[in-house]
Amino acid sequence: MMTSKELARRLSELADTFHVVGASAALWHDGTLVKAETGTVNVVTGAPVLPDTLFAAGSVTKVFTASLAMALVDEGLLELEAPVQTYLPDFTLTNAERSAAISVRMLLNHSSGLPGDYMPDLVPGDDVLERLMRELTSLPVTGTPGGRWSYSNMGMSTLGRIIEVVTGERYHTALSRRILEPLGLNATADAEELLLRSTAVGHVVDPATGNASRVPRLRAWPENGPAGSRLWLDVEALVKLGRMHIDGTTPDGHRILSREALHKMRQPQFDDYWGCFPMYVNYGLGWAIVREGDDPVLSHGGANLGMHSNLYVIPEQKAVLAVLTNSTTGFQLYTELCERLLKECFDVSSPAPSYPPEPSLKVDNEQFTGVYESPNGQVSVEVHGGRLHLRTTPSPALVAWERLMGGASGGGRPLPLVCIDSELRRFSLDIGSPGAHRAVQFYDPGADGRPTLVRVGTLYERTL
């Protein structure tokens, strides 16, 4: 079993390698917990990362939201197959028929077609999710609800609003009362509480020089709270959530989720999943799935304003691994650390990435060319030098988010597409750095035989 001393050594070495300002990691296995931390919470103050330092959960919050929703399913307050309009009668986007077809399950498994990264950055307030639902009325549903996986922050925020309606409580109040407090978690979405505790702030890191600077805002996009913009926690809190997903109970035996709910959350939802995250083989309800079958491996990563987080749960082996970082290079740290520990301790490996063959498979270029749109922005598929290229034009809000995360949008210039499966219309997008590719897939041919959808992380629908 890994020791705290060895975990600390590895965490510190990887933080140096990837210029991560501060990080915390924990590994729990069948009753034994080891923890480690390194670095500082803030390059300006130099305050150290402590065992109970709070970091942004980011999109790992989606596991919390899904857990809360499934607890309400257990109570009979929520039905997975019920239309969203059962709970939100005024829920309508610009496509009325598609809006009516969206179910609670589709929100949980990311197949609703709701916007992926719509971020109006609304004024904070208790009614922010209620106001968000009014904002959505001017946006489209992309594709046929339930048909395709398309990662959606708005799906989770809509689920958060449903939770408010069925519980009669604000989302964060319901989350605290039904999940955070019973599990005894050092976690909060309250800004005043963050001021009173050891709290990490995000940093933008130049990977070439290692220079780090604080992000200009600690928190943003309150309407994305259920999807990951508001929750802060320490690494042991993340482990405790993972432990609950092994048998559904707290350490003192209080049941949070039924075994049936746990089983449903782990079940693969798609026959043809091939998403933008190559480390996953499928998606469940709130969970990404690294390995299917009788010995499943569950995971979810997160990012939020210069921070990166990750959580792994191996229920059959009674194991949980969690990492929190406060740097834009934290993704590299947690990927390297988790890959090593999962393999060494539990014989778990991430799925092999799909590398493009040489040469690219031949396709009819004109079949794929065109303009595809969603609230995320626009995707243009073009031919240059006889090869397919993909050009992205992110929405202004998405550009602003990427800048706050320390990255560039990548929009504006066409990048080459390499066909790796002509029958399934699967491509690899060369994003410009050695070995770095993104999965791209075209779907649902129309009457002319040309695809009507393309997925580049989220779905975009052909408009030209």
FENCORLIN-V638385 format. One line per field, one symbol per residue. phi: phi as a letter, one per 40 degrees, with the letter a starting at -180 (. if undefined). A space follows every 50 residues. Layout:
phi: ???
This chain:
phi: .cbccccccccccccccbfccaaaaabbafhbbbbaaagbcacccgcccb dbccbccgccddcccccccccccdcgcabccccdccbbdccaccccccdc ccbcdcccbgbcgcdcbcbcfccdicccccccccccccbcccgcdgcbca dbccccccccccdccccgbcdccccccbbccdcgccaabcccccccbcbc bcbcbcccbgcbbcccbcaafcccdccicbcbacccccccccccccbgbc dcgcccbccccdcccccdbbcbcaccbccbbabbbgbcbcachcbcbbaa baaafgbbbabbbbdccfbbbbbbbbacccdcccccccdccccccbfbbc dccccccbccccacdccbcibbbadchbbbbbbbggbcbbbbbccdcccc cccccgbbcgchbcbcbbcbacccfbbbccchbdgcbbcbbbbfccccgc dbbbbbgbcbbcba
